[in-house]
Amino acid sequence: MKKELPVSKLNSKEKDLVKKAINAKKKAYAPYSKYQVGSVVLDDTGKIYTGCNVENASYPAGLCAERTAIVKMVSEGGKKIKTIVVAASSEEPVFPCGMCLQVIQEFGADSEVIALNKSGKHFLKALTRTLFPFAFDPEKLNQ
Protein backbone atom coordinates (compact mmCIF):
# COMPACT_ATOMS: atom_id res chain seq x y z
CA MET A 1 0.00 0.00 0.00
CA LYS A 2 1.05 3.59 -0.45
CA LYS A 3 2.86 5.39 2.31
CA GLU A 4 0.58 7.57 4.42
CA LEU A 5 1.08 11.29 3.94
CA PRO A 6 0.70 14.08 6.51
CA VAL A 7 -2.53 16.07 6.21
CA SER A 8 -0.39 19.20 5.86
CA LYS A 9 0.22 18.07 2.24
CA LEU A 10 -3.47 18.62 1.38
CA ASN A 11 -4.69 21.90 -0.10
CA SER A 12 -6.81 24.29 1.99
CA LYS A 13 -10.15 23.03 0.56
CA GLU A 14 -9.18 19.41 1.31
CA LYS A 15 -8.10 20.39 4.84
CA ASP A 16 -11.53 21.94 5.39
CA LEU A 17 -13.19 18.69 4.22
CA VAL A 18 -10.94 16.72 6.60
CA LYS A 19 -12.10 18.85 9.56
CA LYS A 20 -15.72 18.29 8.60
CA ALA A 21 -15.21 14.52 8.28
CA ILE A 22 -13.57 14.36 11.71
CA ASN A 23 -16.49 16.31 13.20
CA ALA A 24 -18.97 14.00 11.46
CA LYS A 25 -17.16 11.00 12.97
CA LYS A 26 -17.94 12.34 16.46
CA LYS A 27 -21.66 12.00 15.67
CA ALA A 28 -21.43 8.31 14.72
CA TYR A 29 -23.81 5.88 16.39
CA ALA A 30 -21.60 2.82 16.88
CA PRO A 31 -22.58 1.15 20.17
CA TYR A 32 -21.81 -2.37 18.89
CA SER A 33 -18.53 -2.11 17.01
CA LYS A 34 -17.28 1.09 18.67
CA TYR A 35 -15.81 1.85 15.22
CA GLN A 36 -16.80 5.41 14.40
CA VAL A 37 -16.62 6.76 10.86
CA GLY A 38 -17.36 10.19 9.49
CA SER A 39 -17.57 11.13 5.84
CA VAL A 40 -17.86 14.25 3.73
CA VAL A 41 -18.96 14.49 0.12
CA LEU A 42 -18.07 17.48 -2.02
CA ASP A 43 -20.28 17.55 -5.10
CA ASP A 44 -19.48 19.01 -8.48
CA THR A 45 -21.25 22.29 -7.59
CA GLY A 46 -19.12 22.80 -4.46
CA LYS A 47 -21.81 21.84 -1.96
CA ILE A 48 -20.73 19.77 1.05
CA TYR A 49 -22.66 16.92 2.69
CA THR A 50 -21.66 15.10 5.87
CA GLY A 51 -22.49 11.63 7.15
CA CYS A 52 -21.60 9.21 9.91
CA ASN A 53 -22.06 5.50 10.40
CA VAL A 54 -25.30 4.47 12.08
CA GLU A 55 -25.32 0.95 13.51
CA ASN A 56 -28.36 -1.13 14.36
CA ALA A 57 -28.92 -4.14 16.60
CA SER A 58 -29.91 -5.91 13.39
CA TYR A 59 -26.44 -5.49 11.89
CA PRO A 60 -27.37 -5.48 8.18
CA ALA A 61 -29.70 -2.53 8.84
CA GLY A 62 -26.74 -0.29 9.73
CA LEU A 63 -25.49 2.35 7.33
CA CYS A 64 -21.93 3.38 6.54
CA ALA A 65 -20.88 7.03 6.80
CA GLU A 66 -20.12 7.28 3.10
CA ARG A 67 -23.57 6.15 2.04
CA THR A 68 -25.19 8.44 4.63
CA ALA A 69 -23.42 11.45 3.08
CA ILE A 70 -24.27 10.32 -0.46
CA VAL A 71 -27.96 9.82 0.38
CA LYS A 72 -28.02 13.33 1.84
CA MET A 73 -26.43 14.67 -1.34
CA VAL A 74 -28.98 13.00 -3.59
CA SER A 75 -31.94 13.92 -1.35
CA GLU A 76 -30.86 17.57 -1.57
CA GLY A 77 -30.51 17.53 -5.36
CA GLY A 78 -26.82 16.68 -5.79
CA LYS A 79 -25.93 14.21 -8.51
CA LYS A 80 -22.14 14.01 -8.89
CA ILE A 81 -19.40 13.43 -6.32
CA LYS A 82 -16.15 15.31 -6.86
CA THR A 83 -14.39 14.29 -3.61
CA ILE A 84 -15.27 12.06 -0.69
CA VAL A 85 -13.37 12.02 2.60
CA VAL A 86 -13.53 9.13 5.08
CA ALA A 87 -12.36 9.57 8.68
CA ALA A 88 -12.21 6.21 10.47
CA SER A 89 -11.32 4.99 13.96
CA SER A 90 -8.31 2.93 12.92
CA GLU A 91 -4.61 3.67 13.25
CA GLU A 92 -4.15 3.57 9.49
CA PRO A 93 -6.39 5.19 6.86
CA VAL A 94 -9.16 2.92 5.58
CA PHE A 95 -10.83 3.24 2.19
CA PRO A 96 -14.60 2.64 1.80
CA CYS A 97 -15.99 -0.90 1.84
CA GLY A 98 -17.11 -2.60 -1.38
CA MET A 99 -20.76 -1.68 -0.93
CA CYS A 100 -19.86 1.98 -0.43
CA LEU A 101 -17.50 1.92 -3.41
CA GLN A 102 -20.37 0.65 -5.56
CA VAL A 103 -22.54 3.57 -4.45
CA ILE A 104 -19.69 6.08 -4.81
CA GLN A 105 -19.02 4.93 -8.36
CA GLU A 106 -22.69 5.43 -9.25
CA PHE A 107 -22.36 9.13 -8.49
CA GLY A 108 -18.66 9.68 -9.06
CA ALA A 109 -16.65 7.04 -10.87
CA ASP A 110 -13.91 9.64 -11.39
CA SER A 111 -14.13 11.06 -7.87
CA GLU A 112 -11.22 11.36 -5.50
CA VAL A 113 -11.28 9.44 -2.21
CA ILE A 114 -9.29 10.69 0.77
CA ALA A 115 -8.96 8.21 3.65
CA LEU A 116 -7.87 9.52 7.06
CA ASN A 117 -6.36 7.71 10.00
CA LYS A 118 -7.72 7.81 13.56
CA SER A 119 -5.89 10.99 14.54
CA GLY A 120 -6.78 12.76 11.29
CA LYS A 121 -3.13 13.61 10.78
CA HIS A 122 -2.31 11.16 7.97
CA PHE A 123 -4.09 10.19 4.78
CA LEU A 124 -4.12 8.12 1.63
CA LYS A 125 -5.67 9.37 -1.61
CA ALA A 126 -6.95 7.43 -4.63
CA LEU A 127 -9.48 7.67 -7.45
CA THR A 128 -12.65 5.61 -7.16
CA ARG A 129 -11.83 3.86 -10.47
CA THR A 130 -8.48 2.77 -9.00
CA LEU A 131 -10.08 1.41 -5.82
CA PHE A 132 -12.91 -0.30 -7.71
CA PRO A 133 -11.67 -1.02 -11.25
CA PHE A 134 -14.33 -3.57 -12.21
CA ALA A 135 -17.37 -1.83 -10.77
CA PHE A 136 -20.84 -2.67 -11.99
CA ASP A 137 -21.95 0.48 -13.80
CA PRO A 138 -25.11 1.62 -15.60
CA GLU A 139 -23.64 0.82 -19.02
CA LYS A 140 -23.61 -2.88 -18.10
CA LEU A 141 -27.40 -2.78 -17.68
CA ASN A 142 -27.84 -1.98 -21.37
CA GLN A 143 -25.71 -4.80 -22.76
C-alpha positions in Angstrom: 0.0 0.0 0.0 1.1 3.6 -0.5 2.9 5.4 2.3 0.6 7.6 4.4 1.1 11.3 3.9 0.7 14.1 6.5 -2.5 16.1 6.2 -0.4 19.2 5.9 0.2 18.1 2.2 -3.5 18.6 1.4 -4.7 21.9 -0.1 -6.8 24.3 2.0 -10.2 23.0 0.6 -9.2 19.4 1.3 -8.1 20.4 4.8 -11.5 21.9 5.4 -13.2 18.7 4.2 -10.9 16.7 6.6 -12.1 18.8 9.6 -15.7 18.3 8.6 -15.2 14.5 8.3 -13.6 14.4 11.7 -16.5 16.3 13.2 -19.0 14.0 11.5 -17.2 11.0 13.0 -17.9 12.3 16.5 -21.7 12.0 15.7 -21.4 8.3 14.7 -23.8 5.9 16.4 -21.6 2.8 16.9 -22.6 1.1 20.2 -21.8 -2.4 18.9 -18.5 -2.1 17.0 -17.3 1.1 18.7 -15.8 1.8 15.2 -16.8 5.4 14.4 -16.6 6.8 10.9 -17.4 10.2 9.5 -17.6 11.1 5.8 -17.9 14.3 3.7 -19.0 14.5 0.1 -18.1 17.5 -2.0 -20.3 17.5 -5.1 -19.5 19.0 -8.5 -21.2 22.3 -7.6 -19.1 22.8 -4.5 -21.8 21.8 -2.0 -20.7 19.8 1.1 -22.7 16.9 2.7 -21.7 15.1 5.9 -22.5 11.6 7.2 -21.6 9.2 9.9 -22.1 5.5 10.4 -25.3 4.5 12.1 -25.3 0.9 13.5 -28.4 -1.1 14.4 -28.9 -4.1 16.6 -29.9 -5.9 13.4 -26.4 -5.5 11.9 -27.4 -5.5 8.2 -29.7 -2.5 8.8 -26.7 -0.3 9.7 -25.5 2.3 7.3 -21.9 3.4 6.5 -20.9 7.0 6.8 -20.1 7.3 3.1 -23.6 6.2 2.0 -25.2 8.4 4.6 -23.4 11.5 3.1 -24.3 10.3 -0.5 -28.0 9.8 0.4 -28.0 13.3 1.8 -26.4 14.7 -1.3 -29.0 13.0 -3.6 -31.9 13.9 -1.3 -30.9 17.6 -1.6 -30.5 17.5 -5.4 -26.8 16.7 -5.8 -25.9 14.2 -8.5 -22.1 14.0 -8.9 -19.4 13.4 -6.3 -16.2 15.3 -6.9 -14.4 14.3 -3.6 -15.3 12.1 -0.7 -13.4 12.0 2.6 -13.5 9.1 5.1 -12.4 9.6 8.7 -12.2 6.2 10.5 -11.3 5.0 14.0 -8.3 2.9 12.9 -4.6 3.7 13.3 -4.2 3.6 9.5 -6.4 5.2 6.9 -9.2 2.9 5.6 -10.8 3.2 2.2 -14.6 2.6 1.8 -16.0 -0.9 1.8 -17.1 -2.6 -1.4 -20.8 -1.7 -0.9 -19.9 2.0 -0.4 -17.5 1.9 -3.4 -20.4 0.6 -5.6 -22.5 3.6 -4.4 -19.7 6.1 -4.8 -19.0 4.9 -8.4 -22.7 5.4 -9.2 -22.4 9.1 -8.5 -18.7 9.7 -9.1 -16.6 7.0 -10.9 -13.9 9.6 -11.4 -14.1 11.1 -7.9 -11.2 11.4 -5.5 -11.3 9.4 -2.2 -9.3 10.7 0.8 -9.0 8.2 3.6 -7.9 9.5 7.1 -6.4 7.7 10.0 -7.7 7.8 13.6 -5.9 11.0 14.5 -6.8 12.8 11.3 -3.1 13.6 10.8 -2.3 11.2 8.0 -4.1 10.2 4.8 -4.1 8.1 1.6 -5.7 9.4 -1.6 -7.0 7.4 -4.6 -9.5 7.7 -7.4 -12.6 5.6 -7.2 -11.8 3.9 -10.5 -8.5 2.8 -9.0 -10.1 1.4 -5.8 -12.9 -0.3 -7.7 -11.7 -1.0 -11.2 -14.3 -3.6 -12.2 -17.4 -1.8 -10.8 -20.8 -2.7 -12.0 -22.0 0.5 -13.8 -25.1 1.6 -15.6 -23.6 0.8 -19.0 -23.6 -2.9 -18.1 -27.4 -2.8 -17.7 -27.8 -2.0 -21.4 -25.7 -4.8 -22.8 
